[in-house]
Amino acid sequence: MVKLRLRRSGKKKAAFFRIVATDSRVQRDGQYIELVGTYNPINGDTEIKKDIALKWLQNGAQPTDTVRVLLSKNGVMKELHDLKQTAKKGTVAKKSTATKKPATKKPATKKAEPKKAAAKSSTATKKAPVAKPAAKPATKK
């Protein structure tokens, strides 16, 4: 499965991340399929190639939680949502133009009569409380 996730680079205590599309089985800083963007947490800069990110998301790539937040802040997730909505509207429009068969009435079925509740006697429904066996005292050997 392809994931959109962060790949760390940069010096010690000066992290810099690349947002990459990679196989989920590959280690964090291992090989990646395609570079989607960069993220610098020190100053908060994020650069994302929206067309590449949308391509991977439409093909089923799953972003990690952090990458999903970064994509949302840059408007990529909203664009993906809008694309899905327009695709749904397009399929709905195609279905509505198809010829519809006239509705036929279904034969009426008899409803089952409600069962009469049996008269309950107060002694028949109550159960006697079950006594629990007494615990055996522990013996020292």
Buried (B, 14 or more C-beta within 10 A) or exposed (E): EBBBBBBEEEEEEEBBBBBBBBEEEBEEEEEBBBEBBBBBBEEEEBEBBBEBBBBBBEEEBBBBEBBBEBBEEBEBBEBBEEEEEEEEEEEEEEEEEEEEEEEEEEEEEEEEEEEEEEEEEEEEEEEEEEEEEEEEEEEEE
